[in-house]
Amino acid sequence: MRIIVCIKQTPDTEAQIRISDIGKSMLLLQDVKTILNPYDEFAIEEALRIKEKMGGEVIVATFGPDSAKEQLLRGLAMGADRGILVASTSFPQTSSLLTATVLAQLVTQEQGDLVLCGKQGIDEDNMEVGVMLAELLGWPHVNAVTQLTLTDTSAHVEREVEGGQTEVYRVQLPSVFGAHKSLNTPRYASLPGIMKAKKKPLDTKTVSDMGLEEAQLKNLVQVRVDHYEYPPKKPAGKLFKGASTESMVTEVLELLRTEAKVI
Amino acid sequence: MKILVFLEQRDNLLKKSSLEALGVAHRIVQGHGSVEALILGEQAQALCEQAQGFGATTCHYVQAPSLRHYQPLLYKEILVQAIKQLQPDSVLGMTTPLSRDLLTRCAAALKAPLLTDLVDITAQEGRLMGGKKPLYAGKVLATLTYETQGVKIATLRPNSFAAEKIPGTMTIQALPLELPSTAMEKIELTEVRKGKSQKADLTEAARIISGGRALASADNFAILHRCAEVLGATVGASRAAVDAGYATHDMQVGQTGKTVNPTLYIACGISGAIQHLAGMRTSKIIVAINKDPEAPIFSIADYGIVADLFEAVPLLTEKLQGILKE
């Protein structure tokens, strides 16, 4: 089974996101520390486990900047067989549909049997690329998967939805799945793994290498960013300290009732 | 101008948050057009009644036993057909596991522009123009505008808009379309297992009480559960508490967990790491209980109590019991 894991470079979760002063229309992300999107680690781990059980090949792929090679290397160090970077450098703005279109072409060219990705990127929180990729390929898709059991032709898939309910799906392969945290526990990249990763094939491609036209892809950006802003700062709250816990609790409850009117 | 609102049902019950989308649609059209709704389900016709009085002029339904649960490709094919038939200017749904999946898939199928998880919208002359969306789990907000013609699709974050009672009459009618017969071959939802609790999910909860690493064990979360019981709240946790094994992944609030938006958020023993604050900062009222007066959580709390949570939370529970009984 050839499994393609689509990954993304994202800013670190602890990173402050800054907005440019001029025009407020850009985010200043150049100096922000980047990581492999946390949910993608679960997707890579699941792919490796499937390969261990059923054989095949694991490819990590991304549509991103040149620096995303670092995240691909991380996937290779965990155990993936090869990596593909499709350069997004010539696209000042992208969109989920654009990314999904590029990845769909990649999956077709590489003749993938299964696509795994993280359930969402923790940057834009869109949860769009996985399901769009599935639609473009004409494949089924389940997101936020917490359990995945495969046979050669089908999958038993569970996902958690609101209210703690679990949906169980029977899915025909090929398919796209988005990994949730409780799917598995990702392995650490070992030192030999990291050394070996540097020798594994890591191809860089442009969209034209893949037979796609840049101008046409740019038409898939259908939404414009007018500006960014920080969430409104809350006015300073009331802090109670030093008094007995009982009196402080009583006072706050009274305020919740009379001032905030939420209970 | 016509706006189509996808109303979601689960277990043959109309999701309350769906009514918020009707209110938004009504606000967009402002007399320039009509708000129409669509329900898919096993008892969809009966559910239309519940949408009465929230701003829709027509409620379409597609009713069939196979529509009882969310069947991804079947639902998609029906919604795509409905959009082609009804020709709305925009399609709205809520940001739920179902609608976010379905509307995104439809957007790709129709190559239609999409905005998900909006907390505010912009409109002009009865048309949806764009909206505001939190990024990086709420560390920044982006104001976005649709740039292309054709049907515009959007999902709205629950609890960000009020469902409004809007007087008027509503027609209920079956949408005449052929049910696609092969859509369940590739994917079929075969079972829905109930969770342990029937509580509102964190993302939809009006009240949340969350615990951090200071809880010190999974057993100690019981004091939060007792308080939640009295308050009608859902229990959440910080990443530190989840990583330490005190709480399960589905309880995690923050950037790699759930982004929440309740009217009351009580943080107990949570210091307030930036990724946690990002996931809960839009809560209407935030109460923080922490031993450390310097904890960053106090910077965004409306009411802070510097105290030991093991002392404060049981007191809170006890006094709430008294208040809520009145």
Interface residues (C-beta under 8 A of the other chain):
Chain A: P11 T13 E14 Q16 I17 I19 L27 P38 Y39 S96 L97 A100 I122 D123 E124 D125 N126 M127 E128 V131 M132 A134 E135 L136 W139 P140 H141 V142 N143 A144 R159 E160 V161 E162 G163 G164 Q165 T166 E167 V168 Y169 R170 V171 Q172 S175 H180 K181 S182 L220 V221 Q222 V223 R224 V225 D226 H227 Y228 E229 Y230 P231 K234 G237 K238 L239 F240 K241 G242 T245 E246 M248 V249 T250 V252 L253 L255 L256 R257 A260 V262 I263
Chain B: R10 H69 Y70 P72 L73 K76 T96 P97 L98 R100 D101 T104 R105 A107 A108 A109 K111 A112 P113 L114 L115 T116 D117 G130 P134 L135 Y136 A137 G138 K139 V140 L141 A142 T143 L144 T145 Y146 E147 T148 E185 K186 I187 E188 L189 T190 E191 V192 R193 K194 G195 K196 S197 Q198 K199 A200 D201 T203 E204 R207 L231 T248 H249 D250 Q255 T256 T259 T263 L264 A273 I274 Q275 R281 T282 K284 I285 I286 V287 P293 F298 I300 A301 D302 Y303 G304 I305 V306 A307 D308 E311 A312 L315 L316 K319 L320 I323 L324
